[in-house]
Amino acid sequence: MMRRNSLNIALGALVIGIFAGIAGGLLYAWRIDPRVETDIRPAQLNEEGRAKYLVALSLAYSRDRDLLRAAERLNEIGVDWTALAAAACDLAGSGYASTNTGLTAISAMVSLAASQGATGCASLLLPGETPTPGGATATATLHPTATFTPVATKTPTEVPTPTLTLPPVVLPTPVGEFTITLQESLCNAELQNMILVSVRDANDRGLPGMAVEVLWGDGRETFYTGLKPEEDAGYADFTMTPGTLYQVALPGLSDRTRRLEAGNCTTANGSTALASYRVVFKRARAN
């Protein structure tokens, strides 16, 4: 009888030891030293990771203006332009929008989505983000047959290649006495970080004394043509702050330009400079 009791005690101790070992192993693996996944595909990201990925690709687009790369990255995560605008809306309504860094990121998402005609509530929630017609300069269509399913393992899978359609630049529909006939970016080491404005009459002559309004975030400033007659009677310029999005208009006389971003660009010889922009307003008809 004593021998049987000893055997039962030994078996009980063994069972307790096994369960204690399992519990200890789980505690160590889950709490003390959990495994951190570092080599995962975008489609495997959780909701928080996907939001961070969308912020990152939007900020990258705001710097390099590479629409093809932005479309490829959206395809990798299985998000279209409308979903990008919706994600910006979610962030704009959260505490993420309470900092300048968050506002900059959300503004980049809004700008990228709006370039393809997708808008959401973020355009109304963010200060200074009033949508204007005709802001798109190109159209990118994500792969129409691609189906994105989150991958359960880290087994490599093929990411569909996006199909892009890049038509010519579409200028805004005129809404006033003047139309915007040119909006172009410049990358020149000798001319950096400027918005160069020219206001012309119907016969293409420069018009002095014309008020030009530049808007950004929650700020605006008015300057006038004709102060540098050595350039042209209708010439005026404005110095930008890097990392800021601007729009230019003739107040009450024209539509606004698309958003012009002050940031780095690469010159023809491969050096880095700060981008500038040239904008031309022309009177639609002779008075």
N, C-alpha and C positions, 0 to 999 in steps of 0.2 A: 504493500500500500504506500509506504514511504517512497519507494522507487517511482511509482506512478505519479505521485504528487510532485516529485522532483522533475519528472519529464514534462508535466503540465506547466510547471513554473518556467522551465527552460523554453518551451514552445511559446508561452505568453510573452516572455522577454524578447524572443526572436521577432514575433509579430509586431510588438511595440517598437522594437529597433528599426524594423523595415519601414513602418509608417513614419517614424521620426526622421528617418533618412530621406524619405520622399518629401516630407514637409519642408525639411531643411533645404533640400535641393531646389524646390520650387521657390522658397523664400529668397534664396541666393540669386536664382535666375530671373525672378520677376521684380525684386525690390533692390537687392544689394548691388548686383552687377548685371542689369538687363542687357540683352543683345541689342545693339543699335544698328538698324539697317542703313547702310550708306550707299549702296549700289542698286538703286531701284529706278524704274522707269517712271516718267511723268504720269502715265495712266494708272500707276499703282498708288499715287499719293492720296492721303485722306483729305477731308474737306478743307481743313486748315492749310495743309500743304498745297492744295490746288489754288487756294486764294493767294498764297505767297508766290506761287509760280506765275499766276496771271499778273500780279504786281510787277514781278521781275521782268517779264517779257514786254510789258507795256512801257516800263522805264527804259528798257533797252531800245525799243522802237523810237521813243522820244529823243534818244541820242543819235541813233544811226539812220533813222528813217528807212530802214530796210523792210519793206512790206512783205517781200517773199519770205524772209526769215521769220517775221512775226506770224505769218500764216502757217508756216511749217510747225512752229512751236505750239500754236493753237491746235493743230491737227494731232500733235503728239499727246495732248492731254484730252482730246475729244471735246473741244469747246468751239462753238461758232461765235460770230460777231454779236449776235443777240444775247447769248449767254454771258459774253464778256461785259456787255453793258449792264446786264442784270447783276453780275458780281460787283461791279462798280457801285451800283445802287445799294446793295447790301452793305458794303463798306462805308458808303457815305452816310448811312443811317445809324452807324455804330460809333463807338468811342474811338475807332481808328481815325476818324476824320477830325479829332480834336487837336491834332498836332499839325504843324506845317509840313512835316515829312509825310504824314498820312494824306494831307490834302494834295501834295505834289504827286503822290503815287496814284490817287484816285483820278486826278485831272489827266494823268497820262493814259489811264484806262479809258476814260471818257473820250479823249482825243482819238485814240486808236479805233475804238468802236464807231465813233461818229464819222471817221474817214471812210467807212463802208456803209454809212446810212443807218447804223444801229444806235439808238438812243434809249435812255432810261431815266429814272428819277434822279440820278446823280447830277444830271445837267441842271436840275432845278434846286437841288439841295446844296450844291457847292456855291460859294460866293463867286460872282463874276462869270459863272458858267451858263450864259444864256445862249441856247442853240441858235445858229444863224443858217439860213438856207445857202446851199451852194458851197459848203465848206470842203466837200470831198475833192481830192485831186486825183484819185485813182480808185479802181475797184478791184478787190481781191475776192475770189470765190473759192471757198474751201471745197475739198474733194467731195462731189455730190453723192458718191456711193459708199463713202467710208463709214464703217460701223465701229464704234469704240466701246470695248468691254474691259473693265478693270481686270488686270492680270493677277491671278492668285499666287503665282510663283515668280521667281526671277528668271524664268526661261526666256531668252531673247525672242522677240516677235518683230515682225516687219511693221514699220509705221508708214501708212499711206502717204504718198507724195501729193501735196496740194496742187490743184489746177488754178492758175492765176490768170485773170484777164486784166490787163493794164491799158485802158483806153487813154486818149489824150486828156490833158488837163481840162477840166470843165470850170469855166469862170462863173461867178454868181450872176443870177438874173438881175438886170438893173432895176433898182427900185426908186431912183431919184433922177436928178438932172445929170448926174455924172455916173459913168460906168467904170468898172475896174477892168482895164484892158491888159494889164500885165501884173503878175505876181511871180517873181522868180527869186530863188536863193542864189547867193554868191559866196564863194569860198576863195578868198584872196588874202594873203598875208599882209598886204599893204592897205586893205580896207576891211576892218573887222568890227563886228558887234554893232552894226548900224542898220537902221531902216532908212532907205533913200526913197523919198517921195517926189513924184513929179505930177503937177496938175496942169492939164492941157485944155485948150478950147477946142471947138469942133474942127478948126483948121490946124490943129497940132502946134499952137503957139503957147508958150508958158504963161500961166496966169499968176501974177503976184498978189499978195495980200489974202490968200485963201486960207481959212482956218482948217487945220488938220488935227484930228483927235486920235490919240493912241490910248488903248485900254488894256489893262492887265489885272488879273485877280480882283481886288477891291479898289484899284487905283485907276486914274486916268489923267492925261495931260494934253493941253492944246498948244500947238505951235503953228507958225505961219510961213507960207511960201514967200519968196522974194527977198529974204534976208541975206542971201548969198548970190547976188546977181552975176558974179563971175562964173557961177555954175550954170544957172538958167533962171529966168524970171519966175518960173513956176516950181523951182526946186526948194526942198526943205529936208532936214534929216533929224534923226532921233537916235540917241545912244541907248542900247538895251542893257539889261542886267542879266548875266548868264543864268540859265536854268529857269527863266520866266517865259510864259506864253503871252504874246501880244496880238492885238487886232487893231487895224487902222481903218479910219473912215473920214469922209468929209461930213461933219455933223449936219443932218437934215438934207444932205444933197446926194448921198451915195450909200450903198450897202457897206457892211464891214468886210474886210479881207478875211481869208482863212486865218487860222491861228499860226503865228510866226514865232518859232522858238529860238531863243538865244542859247546857243550851245556850240560844242566843238564840231568841226568838220575837217575833211581832208582835202588839201589843195591838189592841183594837177601834178605837182612834183612830189606828192606823198607826205608833205609836212602837215602839221596840225595848226588850225587857225580857228577863230571864232566866226561863226556864220553871220553873214549880212543878208539883207533882202532889198529888192528893188520893187516898188509899187507905182503904177501909173494910173491916174484917174483922168478920164477924158470926157468933156461935155458931149452929151449925146447928139445935140443939134445946135446950130448957130442961133444966137438970139437976134 
